[in-house]
Amino acid sequence: MNAVDVLRVQLRGACDLVAEHAGSVEPVWLERASPATSLPGFIVWHCARIIDWGVNTCVRDEPEVAAESPWREKLRYEMGHGAGLTDVEADEVAATVVPGDVVEYAHALRDGIDQWMADLVDADLERTIDVRTANQAHARYSTPAAWEEVKHLDGAQAWQLLIRPAAVTSGCTWGSSRRWLDSSSPANAIPPDGSDHAALEGPPFTIRPSSIRMT
């Protein structure tokens, strides 16, 4: 198995996980686990959107799946990928995006990525990515707040960018929101101080105040 095969499996799994996650958190889509965390609906939307951004805008330099109909309206494409949003904007996304649409979007994203990667070779993953230039594709990607959260990825090789904001994102947020769903269990309960330790486990992401910040 070569590097392309490994990343292809990871990205396929990431999209499937986002889809599964979107369906499982539907009952608590707009219920915050604690004051320090984002709404589950925003978290899962951000997971899907950051994969689309990383793969299509940055690496492929092609229009995102969310930029096309019917996803443009259903996924609130005008709100960007989630980085740099205020708390109010993040909550608005969760309140206006439907869980079932995120499920279908994640599947469409997975299929497009899988088809694209079928023709790649390992050398394609070594290309240096100009993230700042790529972000000019969307006004929301170029705001100071959004750039602050992703600027460390500028100049990374394609494989590095794909594996960090795409494949890894869903794993972290999945753990966080599963903790919310399972909080009735003593072993998984939200701590008395209101902190969500699941959000701190795994890859280095933090939830709130604006989004899931990649560090």
WOQUIJO-V673787 format. One record per backbone hydrogen bond with DSSP energy under -0.5 kcal/mol. NH is the residue of the N-H (numbers start at 0). CO is the residue of the C=O. Records with the same first field share a line. If there is no record, write none. Layout:
NH = CO + CO
This chain:
5 = 1
6 = 2
7 = 3
8 = 4
9 = 5
10 = 6
11 = 7
12 = 8
13 = 9
14 = 10
15 = 11
16 = 12
17 = 13
18 = 14
19 = 15
20 = 16
21 = 17
22 = 18
23 = 19
24 = 20
25 = 22
27 = 24
28 = 25
30 = 27
31 = 29
36 = 33
39 = 27
40 = 28
41 = 38
42 = 38
43 = 39
44 = 40
45 = 41
46 = 42
47 = 43
48 = 44
49 = 45
50 = 46
51 = 47
52 = 48
53 = 49
54 = 50
55 = 51
56 = 51 + 52
57 = 52
58 = 53
59 = 54
60 = 55
61 = 55
66 = 63
67 = 64
70 = 67
71 = 67
72 = 69
73 = 69
74 = 70
75 = 72
76 = 71
78 = 75
79 = 76
81 = 78
84 = 81
89 = 85
90 = 86
91 = 87
92 = 88
93 = 89
94 = 90
95 = 91 + 92
96 = 92
100 = 97
101 = 97
102 = 98
103 = 99
104 = 100
105 = 101
106 = 102
107 = 103
108 = 104
109 = 105
110 = 106
111 = 107
112 = 108
113 = 109
114 = 110
115 = 111
116 = 112
117 = 113
118 = 115
119 = 116
123 = 120
124 = 120 + 121
125 = 122
126 = 123
128 = 155
129 = 127
130 = 128
133 = 129
134 = 130
135 = 132
136 = 133
137 = 134
140 = 137
141 = 137 + 138
142 = 139
146 = 142
147 = 143
148 = 144 + 145
149 = 145 + 146
150 = 146
152 = 149
153 = 150
154 = 128
155 = 152
157 = 126
158 = 124
160 = 156
161 = 157
162 = 158
163 = 159
164 = 160
165 = 161
166 = 161
167 = 162
168 = 163
169 = 165
170 = 166
171 = 167
172 = 168
173 = 169
174 = 170
175 = 171
176 = 172
177 = 173
178 = 174
179 = 175
180 = 176
181 = 177
182 = 179
184 = 181
187 = 184
188 = 184 + 185
190 = 194
193 = 190
196 = 194
198 = 195
199 = 196
200 = 197
204 = 202
205 = 212
207 = 205 + 210
212 = 205 + 210
214 = 203 + 212
